[in-house]
Amino acid sequence: MTTTDLNKQIRFVEADIVFVLKLALAFVLIVVGTVGILFPIFPDWPLIIVGIILLDAHGNARRKMISWLPAKYQAKATRILFWRNKDRR
């Protein structure tokens, strides 16, 4: 096994670990946000929205969330929710 093959395998394992950690964090945020709806001690909607953003890799759910907003808030919400994407579509 060459060094380049080993580096490729390490990158695949790193990507898998990051993916699993994102899923776990998103799940925890959504659960805590849901508990926050029942018990108003925790902030609820910000945690749920961040959890959805972590789960949504392609932006489909974020686009739907933006379409539900009134027109005057859509541009600002697009900038906030798609801050990492170069094309904000």
C-alpha positions in Angstrom: 0.0 0.0 0.0 1.5 3.3 -1.0 1.4 6.6 0.9 -1.1 8.2 -1.4 -3.5 5.3 -1.0 -3.2 5.6 2.8 -3.8 9.3 2.6 -7.0 8.8 0.5 -8.2 6.2 3.1 -7.5 8.6 5.9 -9.4 11.4 4.2 -12.4 9.1 3.6 -12.4 8.1 7.3 -12.1 11.8 8.4 -15.1 12.7 6.1 -17.1 9.9 7.6 -16.3 11.0 11.2 -17.2 14.6 10.4 -20.5 13.4 8.8 -21.4 11.3 11.9 -20.5 14.1 14.3 -22.7 16.6 12.3 -25.6 14.2 12.4 -25.2 13.6 16.1 -24.9 17.3 16.8 -28.0 18.1 14.6 -30.0 15.4 16.4 -29.0 16.8 19.8 -29.9 20.3 18.8 -33.3 19.3 17.4 -34.1 17.3 20.5 -33.0 20.0 22.9 -35.0 22.6 20.8 -38.0 20.4 21.0 -37.6 20.1 24.8 -37.3 23.9 24.8 -40.8 24.1 23.2 -42.2 22.1 26.1 -40.2 23.8 28.8 -39.5 27.4 28.1 -36.2 27.3 29.9 -34.2 26.6 26.7 -34.2 28.6 23.5 -36.3 26.5 21.2 -36.4 27.7 17.6 -32.8 28.8 17.2 -31.6 25.3 18.2 -34.1 23.6 15.9 -33.1 25.9 12.9 -29.4 25.3 13.5 -30.1 21.5 13.6 -32.0 21.7 10.3 -29.2 23.6 8.7 -26.7 21.0 9.8 -28.8 18.2 8.4 -29.5 20.0 5.2 -26.4 19.7 3.0 -27.9 20.9 -0.3 -30.1 23.8 1.0 -33.5 22.5 0.0 -35.0 22.8 3.5 -33.5 26.3 3.9 -35.0 27.4 0.6 -38.4 26.2 1.8 -38.0 28.0 5.1 -37.1 31.2 3.3 -40.1 30.9 0.9 -42.4 30.9 4.0 -41.0 34.3 5.2 -42.6 37.6 4.2 -40.8 39.2 1.1 -39.1 41.9 3.1 -37.2 39.4 5.3 -36.2 36.9 2.5 -33.0 38.7 1.4 -31.6 38.9 4.9 -32.6 35.3 5.7 -30.9 34.2 2.6 -27.7 35.9 3.6 -27.8 34.4 7.1 -28.8 30.8 6.1 -26.5 30.5 3.1 -23.5 32.3 4.5 -21.1 29.5 3.5 -22.4 29.1 -0.1 -21.0 31.4 -2.8 -24.2 31.1 -4.9 -27.1 32.0 -2.7 -29.7 30.2 -4.6 
